[in-house]
Amino acid sequence: MALIVGGGIGGMAAAIALSERGVKVEIVDLDPEWRVYGAGITITGPTLRAYRRLGLLDAIKQQGAITNKTRLFKYDGTHLHDLEEPVIEEGLPATGGIMRPILHRIMQKRVKELEIPVRLGLTVTALENEGDEVAVTFSDGSNARYGLVVGSDSVASAVRDLAFPHMAPAVPTGQGCWRISIRKPPGLEYGEFYLGHENPCGITACAPDSVYMWMLTRHEERERFMDEEELYNELKRLLADFGGNAGWIRDNMTRQDWINYRPLAAVLQPKPWYNGRIVLLGDAVHATTPHLASGAGMAVESGIVLAEELAAAASAEAGLLAYQERRYPRCKDVIDSSVSVGRLQLAHGDPREHAHILEGALSRLNEPF
């Protein structure tokens, strides 16, 4: 029996992949409603490939928005270039987007179809390796034993804090990310990037009638979080120079549209990623920034690879080592590239260097994982 701590994207991917290989799995999640907050999510070709491995591609295509092109604009709305997105597998869409709550519901539906037990309002408070089992104490005071514990419980992982003393929290990058969910601007057909401004932004279609827009800015520490009114007014101000559909969003956004801001942080945790029969995946061990739109994709890939390597190995220890060694260089590349682009943006670096880093990283992401 395997315990998955954290019922988000990475945790559900691991649970589905393990269950499909005959492993009995149980999920616990701290949220008693098993909800997800957030705007849309960009789904690149590599992420769609991973979801195809889980059998969820058709549902994503039906409930999200799929395209094969990203349009590049100067921040004032001047069209610069169309970036054709490569198809990395036959029959696989090039890129797309979906609302994060809808993506979670698609994955939750599959978890339920596999009859994976899910206990909510619960996390772990103690973990102890005892031979080929892990003794687990839960936050409700109950106890159980498992042959494997997977920590996929966010960048603030309780599993990491309990079992991996050599690791540290994610490191702030100096940037923050704004997001707004809003109805689709008239005429928008593809993803859009707006460049040449100190605060780059982009728009991703997530459904036939909805999009989300992101913007990256320098993060400034505040004594308190902005309230909804401040978020609305500040984002509107930040969009003052923008034309095209970014300008349309500025002029048509309302206080009823979901607006969020969060500072960015990233970390590739040092090896080992496992301690006895306890292992980490997703943001708990390889948290990245959104510059390559690959955080969710990396978590899904890690869940699949963990299940594959455990199924192929002669022992659990050999499988966990193989998972770590297979994932570490790919996750390192994504995090290093994303953080490098963020640093260049903060320094107002040469856009050609941005493009060079992004093109190289995206090309490597298209390679098999």
N, C-alpha and C positions, 0 to 999 in steps of 0.2 A: 504494500500500500504506500502511495506517495501522497504527501501533503503539499499543496500549493498555497503559499501565504501571499495573498494579493490577487484579487480577481479582476485585474485590469487586462490590457491587451496582451502583455507578455505572459502573465499567469494563465490566462485562458488558452493562449496558443500552446503553451507547454501541456496543459491539462488535456486538450484535444489530441495533440500529437501522441502523448503517452497512452491515453485511453485507447486510441485507435491501434496501438501496438500491444494491447492486452494488459496494460498496467492498470490496476485499480487506483483511482485518484479521488482525492477530496480537496475542495477549495474552501479556504476561509478568507473573508474580507471584512475589513473594519467598518465599512459603511453598512448600517442596518438595512438600507434600501437598495444597495448594490447599484448606485447611480454613477453617472459620469458627468462632469461639467466640462464646458468648453465649446469652442466654435467648431469650424470644420477642420478637416485634416487633409493635407495633400498626400495622395497615394501615388508614388512613383512606380515605374515599371518593375524594379526589384521588389518593392513591397507587394505589388499585385501578384508577382510570381510566387512569393511566399504564401499569400492567401490562397492562391490556386492549389498549393500543396495541401492546404487544410480543407479544400473542397468548398471554399466560400466565395470564389471569384464571381460566380453567376449572381449571387445575392448582392454583392457589392456593385456590380454593373447595373443591376435593376434598380437599386435604391440610391445610388450615387450619381456621379457625372463623369463620363469617360471622354478623353480627347487624345489627340495625337500631336498637339502643337502648343507651344508657349510663345506669346507675343511680347517682344521687348519694346519699351517706350522710354523716351526721355521723360523726366518727371513732369514736364509741362504738357504731356500728351502727344508729343511728336513721335510717330512710329519709327523705330530704328531697325528692327530685324525680327524675322520669325524663326524661332528655334524649333526645328523638326525633332520630335522625340523619337528615338530609335525603338523599334519593337524587338525585344530581346528573346522572345520565344514565339513560335508560331501560334496564332490564335490568342495571344496575350495583348491586351490593350497597352498603349504606350504610357499613359499617365492619366490621372484623374483626381477626384476629390470626393469627400463624403462628410456628412455631419458626424462628429465624434459620437454623440449619443446613439445614432443609427448604427454605426459600426459596432458599438458595444452590444446593441440588441441583436445584431446578426450573430455575433460570437456567443452571446448568452443563449440564444436559441439552440445553437449547436451543442453547447455544454449540456443543456437540458435533454436534447435528443439522445446524447450518449449516457444519460442517467448518472451524471457525475454529481455527487452530493455537494451542495454549497451551503456553508454555515455563515451567517451574516452577523455583523456587530461584534466580530471576534478577531483577535490577533494572538500572537505568541508572546509570552513573557519569560520563558526559560527554555533552553535547548541543551541537551546533553547527549553526546555520542556515546553509545554503549554497544560496542561490537558492531554488528551489522544492522543496528537499529538506532533511531534517535528518540530519546525520551522528551516529550513535548509537554509543557505546561501552557495552558491557554489563559486569556485574560479573564475568563469567567471562573477560573480556579480548577477547571477540569484537566485531566491528564490523558495522554494516549501515546502510543509508540508507532513509529513509521519506519519503513525501510529507506525512505528518501524524503528530505524536506527541501523544497525549492522556494527560495526567497525572491519573490517578484513584487515586492511591496513598496515600490516607488523610490525616489531619490533619497527619501528619509527612512530607509529600510530598517525596521525593527530587527529582522533576521540578521542583517549585516552588523548592527550594533551589538547583538548578543553573541555572535559566533565568529566575527572576523575583526579582532582587535588591531590588526595591521592596516586596516583601511580607515579612510577619513572622509568627511563630508565633501560634497561637490564644491568646486571653486568658482566664485562669481567671475564672469567674463568682462564686466563693465558695460554690457549692453542690456537693454530691456526690450521686450516684445509686446506690442499692442495687437489686439485682435478685435474684430467686430464681425458679427453675423448679421446679414442684411439681405433684403430681396435682391435678385439679380438685376444689374443695370441693363436697360434695353440694348440689345445688339451684342452683348458680350457672348462670345462663343468659345473662347479658349482661355487658358490661364494667361495672366498678364503680370509682367514685372515692370516697375518704374525705377529707373536708374538715374545717376548723375546728381542726386540730392544727398545731403548729409544723412538723411533718414530714408533709406530705400524701403519700398513697399511692394506688395504684390496682391493679386486677387486670384482666388481659386473657386471655380464653380463646384458646388457640392450636391446639387440636385437641380432639376429643371428650372426651379424658381428661386434658388437661394445660393448665396456665395459667402465666403468669408474673406476679409482683407486683413493682412498683417503689415506691420511697420516696425522696423528696428530703429531704436534710438539709444543714445548714451544714457545709461542709468544714473540717476541722481538719488542719493539716499534721502529719505524723508522720515519725519518723526512719526507719521501715521499714514495708513493707506488712503488713497483717494476714494471719495465716495462716488456714487453714480453720476452726480451732477459734475463733479470735477473731471471724471474720466471722459464724459461727453465733451465738455468744453475744451479740454486739453487736446484730445484727438482731433477735434475740428480745427483747432489752431495749428496743429502739426501738419495738417493737410492743406494749409492755406495756399501753398505754391503749386499744388498739383492740378493737372488737367486730366483729360480723358475720363475713363471710368472711375479712377481714384477721386477726381474732382466731383464726379456725379455722386459718389458715396458721401463725400463731405457735405454736399448741398442737400442730400436727401436723407441723411441719417437722422434718427429720432432718439429720444430718451428711452423708447421701448426696445430698441435694438440692443442685443447683448454685447457689451464692451468689457474687455479685460486687459489688464496690464500685469506683467510679471517680470522681474529681473531674471536674467539668464545665468545659468551655472552649468558646468560640465566637469566630468571626471572619468578617466579610465582607471578603475581600481587596480592596484598591483596584484599579481598572482601571489598565492593561489586563490582561485575563485571558488574553491570548495574546501570544506573542513569535515573530514570523515564522510558522512552521508548527507551533509548540508551543502547546498550549492546556490549560487546567486545568478540571476539573469535580469535583463532589462535595465531600467534606470538605477536599480539597486547596485549595479556593477559597471555599467557602461552608459552613463548619462551624457547626452549630447545636446547641442543647440540646434535650432531649426534650419540652419543655413543650407543643409542638403535635403531637408524634408525626409529624414531617414530614421528618426527616433523610434517611431512605431514599427517600421520595417525591420530595424535591428532587433527589437524585442521579439517580433514574430519569428524571425530567422533563428534567434537563439533558442526559443522554445522548441522549434522543429529539430534543430541540430542536437539539442540535449536528448530528445527522444530517440533520434537516429543512432547516436553514439552509444547510448545505454543499451539499445536493442542489439547492436552489433558486437559489443564488448564481451569478453569472457568474465568480467567482474564489474561491479558497480564502480570501484575505484578506477579501473582502466577506462570505463566509459566517461566518467567525470573528467579525467585528465584529457581524453581525446576531445571532449566538448570544449574545454578551456583552450586547448592549443589550436583548435579549428576556428574559434571565434575571436580570440585575442587580436590577431593582426588585422582582421577586417574591421572590428570595432575601433581599434586604435587609428586606422586610416580615416574613418568617418569622423571621429572626434577631433583628431589633429587638423584635418582639412577644414572642418566647420569652425573651430576656434581661430584658425589662421585667417579665414575670411572675415570673421568678426573683428579681429585686430586691425586688419587693413581698412575696414569700414570706419573704425574709430579714428584711425590715423589719416583718413581721407586719401588712402593709397591709390595707386594707378588702377583704374578699372580693368586694364588688360591683364594685370597680375591676378585680380579677382577671377576673371574669366579663365585664366590658365589653371588656377587651383581647382575651380569648380568643374571644369571640363574633365580634368584628369581624374578627380575623385568620382564623378558621375560615371565615367567610363569604367573605372575599376568596380563600381557598384554593380554594373551590368554583368560582371563576370559571375559564374556559378559560385554559390556559397557553400 
